Amino acid sequence: MIISLLTSYSITTLFFHNEVIFDEEIVKVSEGIADLVELTEPDKVPDVIKTLNTFPFELKIMSNDGETLIQTNISFTITSTEFNIVKNQVEKTASIMPHDKREATRTIGVPITIDNQSYAMFIRIDYEEEMHSFKKVMIFLLGLVLFIGSLLILLASRHLVNPIKKLTFAAKEIAKGNFAVRLNSKNKDEVGELINSFNHMAAEVEKIDKMRENFVSSVSHEIQSPLTSIKGFTKAIRDEVVPKQNQKEYLDIIYQETERLSRLSENLLRLASLDSEHHPYHPTVYRLDEQIRRTVLATEPLWKQRNLTIELDITSIEIEADQDLFEQVWLNLLTNAIKYSHDNGRIIVEAEKTETQSVIKIKDFGKGIPQAEIPHLFKRFYKVDKARRSSIEGNGLGLSIVKKIVNIHKCTIDVSSKEGIGSTFTITIPNHLK
């Protein structure tokens, strides 16, 4: 602001010195004085000049031969050039003599006629005092502008800086781990949008932190349960509490628990790999229907053990995708269908192709899923069975892996289920994956 005001002051004062309108006013005053002198009787002209002594300018009347006839008390010099300019003028108009642009004085020459005789009248006006007054007014006005402007800028800066200070404090709180911090803002400007964005970010960070806590809790629970069993049974065998004829049964349980831990670590590693941007993705063109058939055969020991019937209603479908990843999808979905089906039941696998997409459905006729649980099925470590009974194997990561693989391939998965009737998982694959 100070630089702007100083620049404005310099330009304004310079403009005032060179102002054409100011020169025009001087010319009009000079022509008025010339008319006054011409209208005055010749013998009264000295008296008029004496009266003009009271005004802030000097006046001089010269004859055509350059002799000074009448002048005010304060004399000033007229050069031959200036005299010739006025003498040679045809029309009776006032002319401003050549001057330095930075001078606060002007000399004006006007040809006049007194008693039918031609004369040259020169008026010298000094407006140095007016310039000083003008500068004082300018300085006062610019100082007033500086004061008021600074006050307004102070108020505006407080209006802008206070929310930024609150944002800084809130950011420090989040850095300390306080993810519940929020800021109130009624502003609709950019600062208000920034605060709203910060609140949204804080909410998302809080969600992620809760997910992390739930994840750690779930992993700890999934690891602690088999470790407790392994620890207890190995201690019992070591202390020879278990009879030798029963040790094989206990060793089988230890083996099952280690397999459970192995599946958990394998699924965790797979999820971590899928979450990263560096997961290997190798799409190839292959027969999807053949892949589903192979998966059904691979799970045969599981569904035969439950005396289940697998019904296939699939057409020839060719897609371009990562074959290994999609094999994990069908394996997880079929394993879940087998796991939650009733003994001696059946599972239906359907696959059909339309003009725009391929739809694969895996239906079971088991106990079904409550409607309130369906939106949470694909969350990590989420189990419909809240008690996490070991009678139902699994760690709650299978459907999370399925969802991640489906999303990577830009496909969709939907679930429909009714308690006591069964569930249907539907995978929709766009035809551009072919």
Buried (B, 14 or more C-beta within 10 A) or exposed (E): EEEEBEEBBEEBBEEBBEEEEBBEEBBEBBBEBBEBBBEBEEEEBEEBBEEBEEEEBBBBBBEEEEEEBBBBEEEBEBEEEBBEBBBEBEEBBBBBBEEEEEEBBBBBBBBBEBEEEEBBBBBBBBBEEBBEEBBEEBEEBBEEBBEEBEEEEEEEEEEEEEBEEBBEEBBEBBEEEEBEBEBEBEBEEEBBEBBBEBBEEBEEEBEEBEEEEBBEEBBEEBBEBBEEBBEEBEEBBEEEEBEEEEBEEBBEBBEBBBEBBEBBBEBBEBBEEBEEEEBEEEEEEBBBBEBBBBBBEBBEEBBEEBEBEBEEEBEEBBBEBBBEBBBBBBBBBBBBBBBBBBEEBBBBBBBEBEEEBBBBBBBBBBBBBEEEBBEEBBBBBBBBEEEBEEEEEBBBBBBBBBBBBBEBBEBBBEBBBEEEEBBBBBBBBBEEBB
